[in-house]
Structure formats: structure tokens, C-alpha cells
Amino acid sequence: MAREEPAFKIKIANLSLFVLYVNTTDMDQLKKQLDMRFNKTQDFFSNTPVALDLSAIANFNISPDFTGLMSFMLDHGMRATGVVGGSTEQREAAVQSGLGLFPDTILRPALKSASIPTTTPGITLNAEDNQPELPGLAIETGAGEPNNSRTLDSDTQLQNPVSPVLPTFRPTMIINKPVRTGQRIYAEGANLVVLGVVNAGAELIADGDIHIYAPLRGRAIAGAQGNESARIFMHSLEAELISIAGCFKVFENGIPENLRGKPVQVHLDCSDLIIQPLLS
């Protein structure tokens, strides 16, 4: 008699997940500010799982209207999956609304990078640039309210690493074919090398550097666990989004002429996201 194959397996997976930090119990205020943010980044989310971090409101004697918030998020392409932190009452209310419970603390280990001088003309993105703050491995959407992260301004934000513990790095992941729309590739604890075109709607994530020897038309997120010394190199800049260690740039108004379609590198210089041509 043939041995029956197992119908399922259960394993622990390390998946990248967006986190929406809730800094107020006023749901009208939260939805209004989220609406303002989402108007800048329409269609960025599409049935995307998102966790809700309630740490900032844990001491409030009120629970958010999770059902209403989940419905609102769904209208914007986000599916709330669970909550992080919060009071016992808030977590119980979340469970009653069908949400799961994540551990109270999400660690984001990071490396501290030295200052990198910019010697080639390029773009420096800092607090005075009007770039939309966007989610990566964490969605920083405080929208003007104070929190425990290092805030540049309402449109640019950095994740604040919780622990200096460094990730264990693995051999470089090499992808030798195009990355399709909707496909997500994560090089956990490794650098990522892609030899084919990265189509619009595709996403590359790496804890180390990302090298793309073809046009980047989707999204590239390097230093996903907070490695501020990570870099992104690409043959042709046509990206929707680039990010290093939680500092993002979305090209909603197009890529500057001097960089569009050109070989570039991206890195952090302190709190500035630097985009500069590889060839001068």
C-alpha cells in the first residue's frame, strides 16, 4: 500500500510585513490623515497584509473601532492581519474583531554606517524634500504626531532600531531571470543580485545590498532589517520606489531627467538618501 503524502506542513516563516503605527484613538483623525497620505500613493497597496502597532495608545482607556478601521483599510488595499502591543483590553477587542495577536515587540536590528561623502552630482533626499513617507517593512504613518522613531518630517521617516544585534548573513542570492509583476523576492540575511528586468509591480527585498543588472521598474528595498550601510545598484533607474533601512523615495512625479534610465547607485549618508549616477 502506497504511503499517503502529508496534506500539509506547518513551519515558521520570516515574512516581510507592513506595520501601521496607530498613534491616536481618534479614528476620524487617523482616517483623515491616512486618506491624505494614500492620495499621494494610490494603488500602492493591493490586498496587502498589514499589522497594527498599538504601542503608542496602550495607556489609553479606550479601544479603537477595529471593525471600522479594517473596513477603511480594505478600501485602500490593505488587509489588517493582527495587532502588536496595546493594552489587554485593546488586544481582546482586536481578537473579537477577527484580528490575530503578534508579539509585543518587533525588533529591527541595524548597522551604523559611516558618513559617505557625495562627490558625484545626484540627488540628496532629506527633511526638506517633499517626498511622501511610505511603508516598507514598517509603515510609519504618525502623520505629525510624536512617536519613538527618528522622524525627519511628515513625508520622510526612518525606522528606529530597537537592538544593535546584527543579522546573520548568508550567501548572495542570484536571480537570473526577469522578476514578474506582483512577484516579491526576499534575500533574507543576504545580498541580492538580479540579472533580468524587474517589472513594474514587482518587489525586491534584501537585508544587504541589491544589484540589478537590468532596468528596475518595480520596487527595491535594501537593508530591510535596518542595515544603514546597504546600497542599491541598478543598470537603469525606472523605479516605483527605492528604500534603504526604512528611508524611502517614491517617484510619483517621475524620475529626474539626469537620472532616468541611467545606471545609478543609492545609499544613505547619515539621514539622507543619496541617488547618484554610476558614470559621470
C-alpha positions in Angstrom: 0.0 0.0 0.0 1.4 3.4 -1.0 2.3 5.7 1.8 0.0 8.7 1.9 1.7 12.0 1.5 1.1 14.6 4.2 -1.6 17.0 3.3 0.0 20.0 5.0 3.1 21.3 6.7 3.4 23.9 9.4 6.6 25.9 9.5 7.8 29.2 11.0 8.3 31.7 8.1 10.2 35.0 8.3 7.9 37.2 6.1 8.2 40.9 5.4 5.2 42.7 6.7 4.0 46.3 6.7 3.2 47.8 10.1 0.8 50.7 10.6 1.7 52.5 13.8 -1.5 53.8 15.4 -0.7 56.9 17.5 -4.3 58.1 18.3 -7.6 56.6 19.4 -9.4 59.2 17.4 -10.4 57.1 14.4 -11.7 60.1 12.4 -8.4 61.9 12.7 -6.5 58.7 11.8 -8.6 58.0 8.7 -8.4 61.7 7.6 -4.6 61.7 7.8 -4.4 58.2 6.1 -6.6 59.5 3.3 -4.3 62.4 2.8 -1.3 60.0 2.6 -2.9 57.4 0.4 -4.0 60.1 -2.1 -0.3 60.5 -2.8 0.4 56.8 -3.3 -2.7 55.4 -5.0 -2.6 51.8 -5.9 0.5 51.2 -3.8 -1.4 48.5 -1.8 -3.3 45.6 -3.3 -4.7 43.1 -0.8 -1.5 43.8 1.2 -1.3 42.3 4.8 -0.7 44.9 7.4 -0.2 44.7 11.2 -1.4 47.4 13.5 1.0 48.6 16.2 -0.9 49.8 19.2 2.1 50.5 21.5 1.6 54.3 21.4 -2.0 54.1 22.7 -1.6 51.2 25.1 -2.1 53.5 28.1 -5.4 54.9 26.8 -8.5 53.5 28.4 -10.2 53.1 25.0 -10.0 50.6 22.2 -10.1 51.6 18.6 -13.0 50.8 16.4 -11.2 47.9 14.8 -14.1 46.8 12.6 -14.4 50.3 11.1 -10.6 50.7 10.7 -10.4 47.3 9.0 -13.1 48.3 6.5 -11.4 51.6 5.8 -8.0 49.9 5.3 -9.6 47.4 2.9 -10.9 50.2 0.8 -7.3 51.3 0.4 -6.0 47.8 -0.5 -4.8 46.8 3.0 -5.9 43.8 4.9 -5.3 44.1 8.7 -3.9 40.8 10.0 -3.2 41.4 13.6 -2.0 43.8 16.3 1.3 44.4 18.0 1.3 45.8 21.6 -1.6 47.5 23.1 -3.4 47.0 26.4 -5.1 43.8 27.4 -8.5 45.3 26.7 -7.3 46.6 23.2 -5.9 43.2 22.3 -9.1 41.4 23.4 -11.1 43.9 21.3 -8.8 43.1 18.4 -9.4 39.4 18.7 -13.1 40.0 18.9 -12.9 41.8 15.6 -11.1 38.8 14.0 -7.5 40.1 14.3 -4.6 38.0 15.4 -2.0 38.8 18.1 1.7 39.4 17.3 4.5 39.6 19.9 4.5 42.8 21.8 7.9 43.9 20.3 9.2 43.9 16.8 12.9 44.0 16.6 14.7 45.9 13.8 18.4 45.3 14.2 20.5 47.8 12.3 24.1 48.6 11.4 25.5 52.1 11.9 27.1 53.4 8.7 29.9 55.9 8.5 29.3 59.2 6.7 29.7 58.8 2.9 30.7 62.0 1.0 28.9 62.7 -2.2 31.4 63.5 -4.9 29.2 62.9 -8.0 26.2 65.1 -8.9 23.0 63.3 -7.9 20.0 63.7 -5.7 20.1 64.2 -1.9 16.8 63.4 -0.2 16.4 65.0 3.3 13.9 66.5 5.5 13.3 69.4 3.2 12.4 67.3 0.2 8.6 66.9 -0.3 8.7 63.2 -0.7 5.9 61.0 0.6 6.6 58.9 3.6 5.9 55.3 2.6 5.8 51.9 4.1 8.5 49.4 3.7 9.0 46.7 6.3 7.2 49.2 8.6 4.7 51.8 7.8 5.5 55.0 9.6 2.2 56.9 9.4 2.1 59.0 12.5 1.3 62.0 10.2 2.5 64.7 12.5 2.1 63.0 15.9 5.2 62.3 18.0 6.3 58.7 18.4 9.5 56.8 19.3 11.0 56.8 15.8 13.5 59.2 14.4 11.3 61.5 12.3 12.6 63.7 9.6 9.3 65.2 8.7 5.8 64.2 7.8 6.9 62.9 4.4 10.2 61.2 5.2 10.8 58.9 8.1 13.4 56.4 9.4 12.8 53.4 11.5 14.4 53.5 14.9 16.4 50.3 15.5 15.5 48.6 18.8 18.5 46.4 19.1 22.1 46.5 17.8 22.1 42.8 17.2 23.3 42.2 13.7 21.6 39.7 11.3 23.4 36.6 10.2 24.5 37.0 6.6 24.1 34.2 4.1 25.5 33.6 0.5 24.3 36.1 -2.1 21.0 35.2 -3.7 21.2 35.3 -7.5 18.1 35.6 -9.7 18.9 35.0 -13.4 15.5 35.7 -14.9 13.1 38.6 -15.1 11.0 39.4 -12.0 7.4 39.4 -12.9 4.7 41.9 -11.9 3.3 41.0 -8.4 6.3 38.8 -7.6 8.2 39.5 -4.4 11.8 38.2 -3.7 13.4 38.4 -0.3 17.1 37.7 0.3 17.0 37.2 4.0 20.3 37.9 5.6 22.0 38.2 2.2 22.8 40.4 -0.7 20.6 40.1 -3.8 21.7 40.1 -7.4 19.2 40.2 -10.2 20.2 39.7 -13.9 16.9 40.3 -15.5 14.5 43.2 -15.7 12.4 43.9 -12.6 8.9 44.7 -13.9 6.5 47.4 -12.5 4.7 45.9 -9.6 7.5 43.6 -8.6 9.4 44.0 -5.3 12.9 43.1 -4.3 13.9 43.0 -0.6 17.3 42.2 0.8 18.9 42.6 4.2 22.1 43.5 2.4 22.8 45.2 -0.9 20.8 44.9 -4.1 22.4 44.7 -7.5 20.2 44.9 -10.6 22.0 44.4 -14.0 18.9 45.4 -15.9 16.1 48.0 -15.7 14.4 48.4 -12.3 10.8 49.3 -12.9 9.4 48.0 -9.6 10.5 48.5 -6.0 13.8 47.8 -4.4 14.2 47.7 -0.6 17.8 47.2 0.7 18.9 47.0 4.3 15.5 45.6 5.2 16.5 44.8 8.8 17.9 48.3 9.4 21.4 47.9 7.7 22.1 51.6 7.0 25.3 50.7 5.1 23.4 48.8 2.4 23.4 50.0 -1.1 21.3 49.6 -4.3 23.0 49.4 -7.7 21.0 49.3 -10.9 21.6 49.4 -14.7 18.6 51.6 -15.4 16.6 53.7 -12.9 12.9 53.4 -13.8 11.8 52.5 -10.3 8.5 53.0 -8.5 10.1 53.0 -5.1 13.6 52.7 -3.6 14.4 52.2 0.1 17.4 51.7 2.4 16.9 50.9 6.1 13.4 52.4 6.1 14.2 55.6 4.3 12.0 55.8 1.2 11.6 57.6 -2.1 8.6 57.2 -4.3 8.8 58.6 -7.9 5.2 59.6 -8.1 6.1 62.8 -10.1 8.6 61.0 -12.3 12.3 60.4 -12.2 14.6 63.4 -12.8 15.9 63.6 -16.3 19.5 63.4 -15.3 18.9 60.0 -13.6 16.0 58.4 -15.6 17.1 55.3 -17.4 20.7 55.8 -16.2 23.0 53.5 -14.1 22.8 54.7 -10.5 23.7 53.7 -7.0 21.6 54.5 -3.9 23.0 54.8 -0.4 22.4 56.6 2.9 24.6 59.5 4.1 23.5 59.9 7.8 19.8 60.6 7.4 19.9 61.5 3.7 19.0 59.1 0.9 21.6 59.7 -1.9 20.9 58.8 -5.6 23.8 59.4 -7.9 24.9 58.3 -11.3 27.4 55.4 -11.5 29.0 57.0 -14.6 29.9 60.7 -14.5 
